[in-house]
Amino acid sequence: MIVGGGAVGATLALSLSRLDFRVALVELRAPVFASSSPERVIALNYGSRVHLERLGLWSQMADTGAGVIRHIVVGEPDGDGRVDMDAAEAPPCPSGRPPEALGYVLEMGPMLEPVYRQLEASPVELCMPASVRSLRIGEDAVEVDIHGRDAARTLRAPLLVGADGTHSQIRRMAGITTRGWDYNRFGIVASVRCERPHADTAFECFRKDGPLAFLPLADGRYSIVWAVPPSTAHQLLSIDDASFVRALARAAGPELLRRLGGIVETSGRTAFPLELTIASRFAAGRVALVGNAAHTVHPVAGQGMNLGLRDVEVLVGELSGELGRRDPGQSIVMQAYAERRRVDTLAVAAFTESMLHVFGSPLPGMKWLRARGLDTMERWAGLKDLLLTHAAGMSQMPAGEEGA
Ligand SMILES: Cc1cc2nc3c(=O)[nH]c(=O)nc-3n(C[C@H](O)[C@H](O)[C@H](O)COP(=O)(O)OP(=O)(O)OC[C@H]3O[C@@H](n4cnc5c(N)ncnc54)[C@H](O)[C@@H]3O)c2cc1C
């Protein structure tokens, strides 16, 4: 039984049904596939593409209009110190081929549609819209009382997976605590058109207040995520488009603006609160957590969904073994899943935190150190290879697992 049918929960449901598990997927709201304005996008790395390719989902997702990231430029607003990453320089994938791209930019709503089309044609029982009323974890099974559009019922399964996002009800009901903090920042999201073609380039500009990312969209525009304090977020959501474009240009700084060629147009804006929330356990009793229910990280490195898809891959791997097939919720299977996911999650969270601290530090001398650090990364092939491997999500790809 899976509660939460976002991209992570829905992909898990589909993967498990392909392995002949009986699956019920409970989701609070009927999914919305329409494009939103501003576009709510996700940057998926090459490793996630390979995973989705193996599930037969990638080509339909890419057909909904995926921006391609072949280059990533990381720097500061004044252009002091910079790293340029290019897919062509990336170390080869486990199969020996170089990755076609470092990542892809997909829209959340349209990206979900192919997953749900396949779910509708599968034996997965879709319980939506439905809410969870209560939960009982027993020795052999978990029972969940749900309330649908017009009826209440009880579902019973040997394993319950909480895929219900950052403020997971399942996590809370299973008594799993969290660690983390509120960044006191909002991520302003908008889509903007610039004068120069983006040439499949993503820019990450580290500002004192928080990072500003430009992600290339399929239609030539960029989707931006701009981390700002709450008072600035309030102001940026209230001003008119022309004032927002001017504020964004100031934040990007002269060097990035030169590469963008000026910002000429913006969509409307929306804002997301940014927080770090990591579950103290990824499994307890017969309950496992995946996706944002297990870990919500800062979007600076664009890793949240990539991490969630890796949870799916690992959980499916554990459940498809002999022990998992015999009893998917048994303690040894749950603990094996939790242990394998903890290391990857903590590594991503630590990397993200270190970037935020190094670039956010006002200490004298830090600016000089940052610039030298970026220059060193740019020149030292071994370090850059490592960065490229992580950016493309290839370090977590098992050998020989690359898609077509
Ligand atoms: C501004 C911003 C930019 C980001 N950019 C990137 C990026 O570029 N790359 C990347 O990899 N990640 C990015 N992320 C992170 C990414 O969006 C999340 O990691 C990802 O969406 C998590 O997916 P999920 O399915 O786990 O959770 P969600 O997408 O939150 O889905 C949870 C689902 O559970 C349902 N639900 C909730 N409660 C219940 C309940 N009680 N019962 C039943 N159903 C319930 C919800 O309706 C929802 O459908 C970004 C995040 C933010 C905020």
PDBQT file of the ligand as one rigid body, heavy atoms in Angstrom, charges set to zero:
ROOT
HETATM    1  C1  LIG A 501      11.289  25.481  -5.626  1.00  0.00    +0.000 C 
HETATM    2  C2  LIG A 501      11.669  24.032  -5.748  1.00  0.00    +0.000 A 
HETATM    3  C3  LIG A 501      12.437  23.590  -6.823  1.00  0.00    +0.000 A 
HETATM    4  C4  LIG A 501      12.827  22.248  -6.931  1.00  0.00    +0.000 A 
HETATM    5  N1  LIG A 501      13.586  21.866  -7.976  1.00  0.00    +0.000 NA
HETATM    6  C5  LIG A 501      14.011  20.576  -8.068  1.00  0.00    +0.000 A 
HETATM    7  C6  LIG A 501      14.831  20.149  -9.148  1.00  0.00    +0.000 A 
HETATM    8  O1  LIG A 501      15.188  20.933 -10.021  1.00  0.00    +0.000 OA
HETATM    9  N2  LIG A 501      15.216  18.844  -9.197  1.00  0.00    +0.000 N 
HETATM   10  C7  LIG A 501      14.825  17.930  -8.242  1.00  0.00    +0.000 A 
HETATM   11  O2  LIG A 501      15.241  16.745  -8.335  1.00  0.00    +0.000 OA
HETATM   12  N3  LIG A 501      14.032  18.302  -7.209  1.00  0.00    +0.000 NA
HETATM   13  C8  LIG A 501      13.618  19.592  -7.107  1.00  0.00    +0.000 A 
HETATM   14  N4  LIG A 501      12.805  19.973  -6.077  1.00  0.00    +0.000 N 
HETATM   15  C9  LIG A 501      12.341  18.955  -5.125  1.00  0.00    +0.000 C 
HETATM   16  C10 LIG A 501      11.172  18.137  -5.693  1.00  0.00    +0.000 C 
HETATM   17  O3  LIG A 501      10.125  18.995  -6.088  1.00  0.00    +0.000 OA
HETATM   18  C11 LIG A 501      10.653  17.150  -4.669  1.00  0.00    +0.000 C 
HETATM   19  O4  LIG A 501      11.740  16.438  -4.123  1.00  0.00    +0.000 OA
HETATM   20  C12 LIG A 501       9.676  16.151  -5.289  1.00  0.00    +0.000 C 
HETATM   21  O5  LIG A 501       8.610  16.828  -5.890  1.00  0.00    +0.000 OA
HETATM   22  C13 LIG A 501       9.149  15.201  -4.220  1.00  0.00    +0.000 C 
HETATM   23  O6  LIG A 501       8.244  14.297  -4.790  1.00  0.00    +0.000 OA
HETATM   24  P1  LIG A 501       7.311  13.402  -3.857  1.00  0.00    +0.000 P 
HETATM   25  O7  LIG A 501       6.491  12.581  -4.790  1.00  0.00    +0.000 OA
HETATM   26  O8  LIG A 501       8.151  12.730  -2.836  1.00  0.00    +0.000 OA
HETATM   27  O9  LIG A 501       6.429  14.438  -3.054  1.00  0.00    +0.000 OA
HETATM   28  P2  LIG A 501       5.270  15.395  -3.572  1.00  0.00    +0.000 P 
HETATM   29  O10 LIG A 501       5.532  15.864  -4.964  1.00  0.00    +0.000 OA
HETATM   30  O11 LIG A 501       5.074  16.416  -2.517  1.00  0.00    +0.000 OA
HETATM   31  O12 LIG A 501       3.995  14.418  -3.641  1.00  0.00    +0.000 OA
HETATM   32  C14 LIG A 501       3.338  13.990  -2.484  1.00  0.00    +0.000 C 
HETATM   33  C15 LIG A 501       1.942  13.512  -2.888  1.00  0.00    +0.000 C 
HETATM   34  O13 LIG A 501       1.274  13.002  -1.727  1.00  0.00    +0.000 OA
HETATM   35  C16 LIG A 501      -0.028  13.510  -1.671  1.00  0.00    +0.000 C 
HETATM   36  N5  LIG A 501      -0.430  13.540  -0.258  1.00  0.00    +0.000 N 
HETATM   37  C17 LIG A 501       0.012  14.382   0.709  1.00  0.00    +0.000 A 
HETATM   38  N6  LIG A 501      -0.537  14.038   1.890  1.00  0.00    +0.000 NA
HETATM   39  C18 LIG A 501      -1.324  12.970   1.661  1.00  0.00    +0.000 A 
HETATM   40  C19 LIG A 501      -2.158  12.166   2.485  1.00  0.00    +0.000 A 
HETATM   41  N7  LIG A 501      -2.264  12.408   3.793  1.00  0.00    +0.000 N 
HETATM   42  N8  LIG A 501      -2.840  11.148   1.930  1.00  0.00    +0.000 NA
HETATM   43  C20 LIG A 501      -2.729  10.868   0.611  1.00  0.00    +0.000 A 
HETATM   44  N9  LIG A 501      -1.941  11.602  -0.219  1.00  0.00    +0.000 NA
HETATM   45  C21 LIG A 501      -1.251  12.630   0.298  1.00  0.00    +0.000 A 
HETATM   46  C22 LIG A 501       0.034  14.883  -2.301  1.00  0.00    +0.000 C 
HETATM   47  O14 LIG A 501      -1.225  15.291  -2.803  1.00  0.00    +0.000 OA
HETATM   48  C23 LIG A 501       1.065  14.644  -3.434  1.00  0.00    +0.000 C 
HETATM   49  O15 LIG A 501       0.451  14.195  -4.614  1.00  0.00    +0.000 OA
HETATM   50  C24 LIG A 501      12.413  21.304  -5.945  1.00  0.00    +0.000 A 
HETATM   51  C25 LIG A 501      11.621  21.737  -4.869  1.00  0.00    +0.000 A 
HETATM   52  C26 LIG A 501      11.263  23.083  -4.766  1.00  0.00    +0.000 A 
HETATM   53  C27 LIG A 501      10.419  23.526  -3.596  1.00  0.00    +0.000 C 
ENDROOT
TORSDOF 0
